Amino acid sequence: MLTSLYYVGFRLGEQQIGLLPNGHVTGVSRPLGYFHVDDIKKSLQALVNEGAEIQQPVKDVGAGRLVAAVKDADGNLIGLLQTA
């Protein structure tokens, strides 16, 4: 289990499930799956080009991890995760 003031993570093998106690501050107020990507900026731009709205811009959350989130045209939240 990984814990900090802003994140609690549970890991089973390569799968990680995280809880963001203050996620509502960035518009992430419900469960959010993060897709692992090789280039987060390129992936984020591709989603925006298809009509998604940025909910959380690219943010460094430590340990070489970058995250971002968008809301697609149907209102679904999509998370992106890039690890070093």
FENBEL-V351294 format. One record per backbone hydrogen bond with DSSP energy under -0.5 kcal/mol. NH is the residue of the N-H (numbers start at 0). CO is the residue of the C=O. Records with the same first field share a line. If there is no record, write none. Layout:
BEGIN
NH: CO ; CO
END
This chain:
BEGIN
1: 8
3: 6
7: 18
8: 1
9: 16
11: 14
14: 11
16: 9
18: 7
20: 18
22: 19
24: 21
25: 22
26: 23
27: 22
28: 26
34: 32 ; 78
36: 80
42: 38
43: 39
44: 40
45: 41
46: 42
47: 43
48: 44
49: 45
50: 47
51: 46
52: 70
54: 68
55: 68
58: 66
60: 58 ; 64
61: 64
64: 61
65: 81
66: 58
67: 79
68: 55
69: 77
70: 52
71: 75
74: 71
77: 69
78: 32
79: 67
80: 34
81: 65
END
